[in-house]
Amino acid sequence: MSKQTLTITDNRTGQSAELPIEHDTIPAIGLRQLKVQADDFGMLAYDPGYTNTASCKSRITFVDGDRGILRYRGYPIEQLAEESTFLEVAYLLLFGELPTAGELSDWTARILSHTQIHENLVDLLKTFQAGAHPMGVLISAVAAMSTLYPEAKQVNDVDNRLLQIWRILGQLPTALAFADQNRLGRPRTDPRAGLDYSANFLHMMGLTRQADGEVDPVLVRAMDVLFMLHADHEQNCSTSALRNIASSEADPYCAVAGAAAALYGPLHGGANEAVLRMLAEIGDTKEIPAFLDRVKNREVRLMGFGHRVYKNYDPRAQIIKRVAYEVFAVTGSNPLIDIAVELEQHALEDDYFVSRRLYPNVDFYSGIIYQAMGFPVEMFPALFVLGRTPGWLAQWVELVTDPEQRIARPRQIYLGEAERAYVPIGERG
């Protein structure tokens, strides 16, 4: 059997370092052995964006982008989306196993018992001007919850952690719905007993769709599936931001607010909105060939195709495409879906896109569904937050219970001036 080590030779000095290999990684601190002078700091690895640096060991989500695989705790996303519910998936992410019927009933009841938001938070949400972006309001609301529940700072208390998880999962949909009501000048709609998680959210958002004012079960199921597909996705920008914040033992409200702020950026949480704009710009299926020619000439970007991780068909995209047609059976067809389907077909038959492994991702169809359900475009990234929060909380628990984790402190390569003497202001040219 080969030796499980990596030997690195520094050709400047001839010095070698032998580093152990575990899980196809080497300990980065081992590079510090390589020095030109004894008092040097030692070698660092330079990795902008942390594209090839593992900052943690995790048991939550497995992604294989080359093979188009996404699994939560070992369960394929295709099976979970077909058989499970959002709160069941949330339990799985947080506790590592699918719940029994009794465990799921208790878990669901605990979360739904926390759907009413604190009156102080209601007052805060009323201070935002009409038209305020839902993401800015939601980030503020989550951060404000830290002041309402100061015991959340006891991050090493297991029971206390669980209480904050129930509160966050229960109250975020209510806070977002209330923020939207305030933004539009609508009267407040409180949570309603007897409705499940997604149904309650759609009820508070006023997206019932049925003549009797009840929430359509097809839309409830679609909402649940959309939340599940976004529930976790390994160490992306927002998740790693959450872990960095949580590494200082900040409470979960501050950590989730920071993760949501990272997701607010258009390169992370705004891709489905960009897809809608692109489809509207194309306008008609007969314009697709000309549009793809412009993409090839680098005049415009093909939004919703390709992924930082997936170099194959995003497994979530197939699921979400099916959900789209189920939703349209209730809401009526969205003309953009015809453009989207034909655009996908053209791209998957074109060697230019296939050779570059540009396949549809989860954002390609999700925005069309949200729009058909009645959500305004500004709400799209906030819906992403609701779906992703169980994954963030699972990552938070994993970090605070991992004895190997330390407060995050990346290094830098300093390229600035060497030491120089202070010049009095009257002598500066």
N, C-alpha and C positions, 0 to 999 in steps of 0.2 A: 504494500500500500504506500502511495506517495506521501511525503511529509506535508502536513497541513500548515505550511508557512510560505511567506513571500520574502525573498531576499532582494533588497534594493541597494544598489551601489551608487554612491555619489562620485561621479567622474571628476569633480573638482578636486577631491581629496583622496579618492580610492577607498574611502570608508564605506563599510557595508552595515546594513541593519537587517536583522531577520525578524519579521513580524508574523504573529500567528494569524491564520485565516479561520474565521468562524462565520458560517452563513454567507460565504462568498464576500466577506468584508474583512478589512484590516482595521485595527484600532488607530484612528487618526493621530492620537497622541504619540504613537510610536515613531512618527516621522520626526519628532523633536530630537531624536538621537542624532540626526544628521546635521552637523555643524562644521563651518570652516574654522572658526575660532572657538575656543572653549567657552567664552562668555557670550557667544551668539545665542539668540532666542531659540534657534532651531528651525527646521523645515516646516512649512505650512502647505496645505493643499488649497489651491485657488479654485473656487467653484461658484461663479455668479449664478444666483437663483437656486443654488443647492440642487442642481439637476442630477448630480451623481453622488450625493452625500446622504447617508442614512443617519437621521438624528435620533431614531428610537427603534425599539423592537416592539412590534404590535401584533396582537392576535385578533384584531377586529375585522379588517377588510382586506381581501386579496384581489389584486388587479393584475391581469396579464394582458397588456395592450396588444402584443403581437398576435395573440390567439383570440382576442375579443372576449375575455373572461372577467366577470365581476361576481364575487361571492362575499356575502356577509357571514362571518363566523363559519365559513365552509359551505354555506347553502347558496346554490346558484341563484342569481337575481331573477332568472326566468321562472323558477319554481316559486319563489317568494311572491313575485308579482301576480302569479296565477292563483295561489292558494292562501296567501296570508293577508293580514291587515297592517295598517301603518303602526298602530300601537303595539301589535305583536312583534313587528320588526324592531321597533324601538326597544322593547324588552330584550330581544335577542342581542342587539348591539351592546346593550349595557351589561347584561348578565351572562352572555356567552352561550346560552341555551334557549331553545324555544320553550315558552311557558306551558305548563299544564292548563287545563280549563280553569281550575280554581285560581291559579297564579295570574292568569290573564284577566279574569274577572276582577280580582282584587287590584291589580295594577291599573286597569282601566278606570275603576271606581275612584282610586286615589287621585289620578290625574284629573278626571272630570270634576272632582270635588274642589279643585283649585282653579276653576275657570273664571271666577269672579276676580276682577282686579281691584287693588287697593284704591280707596277713594282719593288718596293723595296723588296716585298715578293718573286717575281720571282728571283731576284738576290740572296736572302738568300737561296732559295731552291737549287740553282745551286751549293752552297758551300758544300752540303752534298756529301760524296763520293758515288761512284757507289756501289750498294749493301746495302746501309743503310736501316735499317728496316723502312717500311712505317709508323709504329706507332710512332717511335721516331721522324721522320720528321714531321708528322702531329701535334704532341704535340707541337713541336717547332714552327711550322707555326702559330698555333692558338695563342700561347703566344706572338709571334712577332706581330700579328695583334693589340695587345693592344697598342704597340708603334706607330702604323700607324694611329690609331683612338683614340687619347687621350681623346676626349670628351665622350668616353664610360664610363669614371669614374663617370659621372653624373647619377648614377643608380636610383635616385629618380625622374628623369625627364621622364614622360611617353612617349613622342614623341621620345626622344633620345633612350630609351630602344627599342622601336619598330624598329628604324633605325638599331641598332646593330643586332637585330634578323634577319632582312632581309639580312644584310651583312654576318652574320655567316652561315645561311642556304644557301645563294647563293654561297659563296666563298669556303666553305669547300670541295665540290666535285671537284672543279677546282684545288685547292691546292693539293689534294690527287692525282688527275690524273697527274698533272705536276710532282709531286714527283716521281710517278711511271715511267713516261717517262724519267726523269733524271736518275733514278736508272738503267733503262735498256738501257740508251744511245739512246733513240728514239727521233725524232724531236718533238717539242712542238705542241700539238693539242689544239687549243683554243675552247671555247664554241661556239656553233652554234645557231644563231637566228632561232626561229621556232620550236625548239625541246623542249619537256617538260623536267621536272627535271631528271627523271631516264634515259630517252633517251639521254639527253645531257651528262650525266655522262658516259654511255656506249660508246657513240661516242668519248669522250675524252680519254677513256681507250683503244680505238681501238677494242672494242668487238662488232662489227656490225653484223657479221655472214651472212649478205645477199650479194649476188653477186654484186649488184649495190652499195654496200657500205653503204646502209641504215641500221638503227638499227632494228632488228627483233622485232615486236610488242609483241611477246610472251615473249621474254627476258625482254623487258621493263616492261611488267606487272609483271613478276616474281620479278624483282628488286624492283618494287613498293611494292609488297606484303611483301617481305623480310624486307624492310625498315619499313613497318607498324608494323610487328610483333615484331620488336625490339624497337619501338618508345618510350616506357616507361614501367617501371616495378616496380613502387613503390619505397621504400627506400632501394635500393640495395647499394652495396659498392661504385660504382662510383657516384650515385645520392647523397648519403649522404656526400661523399667527396665534391661534388659541393656545397651542402648546407653549409657545414662547411666553405668552402672558401668564399662563397658569404655572409656569416653572418658578415664578416668584412667589407662589402661594396666594396670588390674587383670587378673590372669590369668583364663583362660576358666572355671576352676572357680568362682571367686568370682562371676563375671558370671552363669553359669548358675544358681548357688545363689540369687542375688538375683532372677533372672527367675522361678525356681520359687517363691520366697517371694511374689512379686507374684501369681502364678497361684493360690496357695493361697487367696487371698481369695474369698469366696463369690460376689462379683459377677463374677468372671472364670472360675475353674476349677470352680465347684461347681454350675453350672446343671443338668447332667444329673441330679445327685442330687435337686435340687428338683423336676424333672419326675417322677421316680419317686414322690416323696412326694405330688405332686398327683394322679397317676393312681391311687395307692392310696387317696387320700381320696375320689375320685369313686367308685371301687369297682365300678361296674356301668355298662354303656353306657346304660341307661335313665335314669341320673342326669345324663347329659351336658347336656341342655337346661337343667335347673335350675342346674347349675354355671355354664354360660355366662351365664345371667341374673345370677348373683352377680358374675361378672367385669364385666359391663356396669354393674352398680351399684357397682363399685369396692369390693366386699366382700372379694374374693380376687384374686390375680394369675394370669394365664394364663402358665404357665412353658413355656419351649421355643418360644415364638412371638415373632417380632420380633427385631431385631438392631440394634446400634449402627450398623452399616455397611449391612447389606442392607435395602433397602426393596422387595424382591422375594423370590421363593422362594430360599432359601439353596441353591445348587447341590449342596452336600454332603448336604443332607437327603434328596434323591431317591435318591442313591447308598446312603446308610446305611439307608434304608427297605428297599431290595432286599436288602441284606446281612442285615438282621434275619430275613427269612424263610428265607434260606439257613442261618443259624445255628439257627433253630428246628427245621428239618428234622433236625438232629443232636441237639439238646438237648431237644426237645419244646417245645411252644408255651408262651409266657408269657402268662397271662391279661391282663396289662397291655397287650399289643400290640393286642388287640381294642378296648380302650378308647381307646388312642392313635389308631388308624386312624379310628375313628368320630368322635373329638373333632376330628381334623384335617378330616374331611369336613364336619362341622357348621360349623366356623369358616370354612372356605373358601367356604361357601355363605351366609354371614351378612354382610350389607353392613356391619355394625358393625365387623367385623374386617378385611374387605377394604378398606374405605375408609380405614382406618388403616394399611394395608399391613402387617398382622400375619400373617406366614407362618411355617411351621415352620422352625426353624434346626437346625444340626447336633446340638445337645444334645437335641432332642426324642426321637430314637430311640436315641442312643448308649448311654444308661444302661440301657435295656431289654436291649440286646445284651450289655453287660458283665455284667449280672446273670444272664442266661441262660447265659453262658459259665462262671459260677461265681465271678466277682470280687465281693468284698464292697464295699458302697457306699463305704467309707472309701478304697478304692483308686482310685476314679474320677479324682480330680484328679492322682494320681501317674501314671496311664496317659496322661493328657493331657501330662504332662511328657515321657514317653518319646517320644511322637509329635512334640512340638514342638521337641525338642532339636536336630535337624538344622537347622531354620529359625533357631533362636537362634544356632547356630554359624555359619551362613552370614551372618547379620546381624553377628555379631562380626567375622568376617574382612573383610566389606565396610567396617565402620567403621574398623578399624585400618589398612586400606590406602587409605583415602580422605583425600587431602591437604587437603580442605576442612574436615574434622572437627576440632573443638577440644574440650577438656574441657567437659562440660556445666555451664552456670552460668546458670539462669533468673533473671530479675529479679523484683522484687516491687513492690507498691504499699504503701508504709508508711503506716499509719493510726494509729500509736501516738502517745504523748505527745511533745511537743517537749522540748527540753533543760530539765532542772530540777535543782535543787541537792540533793545528798545530805542526808538528815535523820538525825541520830544516833538510835539506837534509843530512848533515853530521852525524846525529844521527839516521838515519833510518836503521834498520837491513835488 
